[in-house]
Amino acid sequence: MEFNFFDFQSLHFFSTDLLHWLSVSASSFALIFAAEFGDKSQLVCMTLAFKHRAIPVFLGAVAAFIFLNGLAVVFGAAIASWIPGYVIAAIVMLLFAGFGLNALLAKDEEDEDNPAPMKIHNLFFATFVLITFAEFGDKTQLAVVALSSTALPMAVWAGSTAALAATSAIGVFAGRKILQKISFELLHRISGVIFIVLAAFAGYSAYLKMPDQLISKLKNEIVHFVN
């Protein structure tokens, strides 16, 4: 039997590349999981899972992270410069505030045992939009940009997306567990407060990212309006 050296060499290179790919993916998973655990996207998943179906929330979050990580890998650091940071933060503030007010103003007489759930496609889209705007240009996406610029982009994308899916799943699971122990009316109030707090942080972030000239202009407008 003739020994084919080239086939063996090809197999060796393939196995080496696969190990390298898996190593990069695992490293990305560990770094992104640690960075995102307890972050706002996980709180969003937990809060939405308080009073809505878990699967659409989870799938909406995963879809958002697939999209965001794809942007990070394909376009690199340029994505953060497309839209000013303070604009993104302001949009996040409005979204969080809207969800928070909606939860706080929910009718108390709603049947707690059979609450009216948000339609699946609406819940999926709402989760997707919230996560996308909340994480656009955030430290996690910038970390994916940095990792993909120094390592295998697809391996980074796979590892980081898996990590974010894992943190989202933990958030959804925690939200459903809390739902089993707290009344639905109280959950409305808790979720509303959480979203309002997140909106406040987003608003403060928008203020910090605003150009000095714009801040001065807004202050002058406020003074003029008051007087």
N, C-alpha and C positions, 0 to 999 in steps of 0.2 A: 504493500500500500504506500503510495507516494505522499509524503508529508508536505503540505502546502504552508510554507512559512508566512506568506502574505495574508492568508486567511487568519492565521493565529495572531499576526500583528494587528490586523483590523479589529479582531475581537478584543485584543488588549486595549487598543485605543478607545473602542466603544465603551468598554467597562470603566476605563479611567474617566471618560467624559461623563458617563452616567453618575459615577460616584461624585464627581465635581459638581454636577447639576444638583444632585440630591443634597450635597453639603451646603451649597449656596441657598437652596430652598429652605433647608432646615434652619440655617442661620437667620434668614429673613423672617421665618415664622417666629423664632424665639424673640428677636428684637422687636418686631411689630406687636406681638402679643403683649410683651411687657410694657411697651409704650402706650398701647390702647386700653389696657385693662383698667376699668374704672373711669375711662374718659367719657366725654359727653355723648358719643355715639352709642355707647353701651347703656348709658342712662336713658337715652331716647328709646332704645329697644325695650328696656325694662318698663318705662312709663307707658308706652303704647300697649305693651302686653298686659298691663294692669287690667284693661277693660276691653280689649279687642282680641281677635283670634291670633294665635301665636304664629301659625305658618305664614300668612301674608306679611306679617311684620318681619319675620326672619328672611323670607325671600326678597322683600323689598330692600332690606339692609344689604344682603349679599349682592344683589344686582347693582346697588349703588357703589359698593366697594370694587366690584368687577370693573365698572365704568371708570371710577376714579383712579384705580391702580393702572388701568389700561392707558389713561391719559398721562399718568406720571411716567410710565415706561416709554410711551411713544413720543411724547413731546418734551419730556424732561423738565428742567427748571423753568422753561418758558411759560408753562401753564399758569404759574403764580403771578406772572406779569400781565396777563390778558385783562384781568379785571382788578381794579384797586382793592387792596385788602379791606379797607374800611367799608366799601360797597358790599362785599361778600358778608362781612360781619353784620352790617345793617340788615341785609336780607334775612340772615339767620335770626337776628333779634325779632324781626316782624313775624317770621314763621313760628318761632317758639312762643312769642306773646299771643299770637292768634290761637294756637292750640291750648295755651294755658287759660286764656279767658273763656274759650269754649268749654273747657272742663269745669272751671269754677262756676260758670253760669248755667251749667246743666240743671235740668229740673229735678228737684229732690223727689218728686212723686214717681219718678221712673221706676218701673218694676225691677227690683234688685235681682230677683231670681232669673228673669228673662230680659236682660237689657237689650236695647236695640243695637245690634252690632253694626259697625261700619261695613259697607259692601266690600267684598274681597278685593276687587280691582281698585276701588278707591283707597283702601287701606294700604295696599301694595304701593300705589303711586305716592300716597302721602309719606310713607316711610322712605321711599326712594328719594323724594324731593328733600325731605328734612335732612337725611344723612348726607346727600350730595352737597347741599349748601353748607351744612355744618362742618364737613370735612374738607371742602375744597380749599386747597392751599394751606391746610392745617399741618401740624408737625408730622403726623403720620404719613401724609402724602408726600411731604418734602423728604421724609426719610426714605420712602420708596424711590424717589427721584435720585437721591444720593447713592443708594445701594445699586440701582440699575445702571448708574454711570460708571461703577467700578467693578461690577460682576455681571453674570449672565442675566440679561433682562427678563427672559421668560421664567427663569428659575426664581428670580426675585418676585415677579408678579404672582407666580403660583404660591410661593411661601407666604407672602404678605396677605394675599387674598384669603388663604386658608386660615391665617391667624385672625383676621378681622371677622371671618365667618364664625370662628370659634368664640370670640368675645361677644359677638351678637347673640349666638345661641345661649351663652351663659346669661346674658341680660334678659332674654326672652324667658328662659327657664325660671330665673329669679322672679320676674314679673308675675308669672303664672302661679308660682308658689305663694307669693304674697296675696294673690287674689283669693286663695283658698282660706285665708285667715282673717281678712279684713272685709268689712261690708262694702258693697259697691258704691254707696253714696260717699263714704269716706275716701275711697280710691279716687273718685272724681276730684275731691279737694286736694288730695296728696299729689296726684299727677298734675293738676293745675298749678300748684305751688312750685313743683319741680320745674315745669316749663317756664314759669315766670322768672324763677331764679336763673335758669339758663339764659333767658332773654336778657336779663340784667347784665350777666357776664358778657354776652355777645355785644350788648350796647356799649359797655365799657371798653371792650376790645376794639369796637369801631371807632370810639373816641380816641383811643391811643394811636390808631393807625391813620387817623385823618391828618392831612397836611396842615402845617401851622397857619398858612394863609386862609384855609377854609375854616379853621377853628375861629380865627379872628373875625372873619366875615360873619359867622353864625352868632358870635357874641355881640357884635355890633347890631345885628338884626334883632336879637332878643332885647337889647337895651333900648333900641328904637321902638320896638313894639310895646314894651312896658311903659315907656314914657309917653 
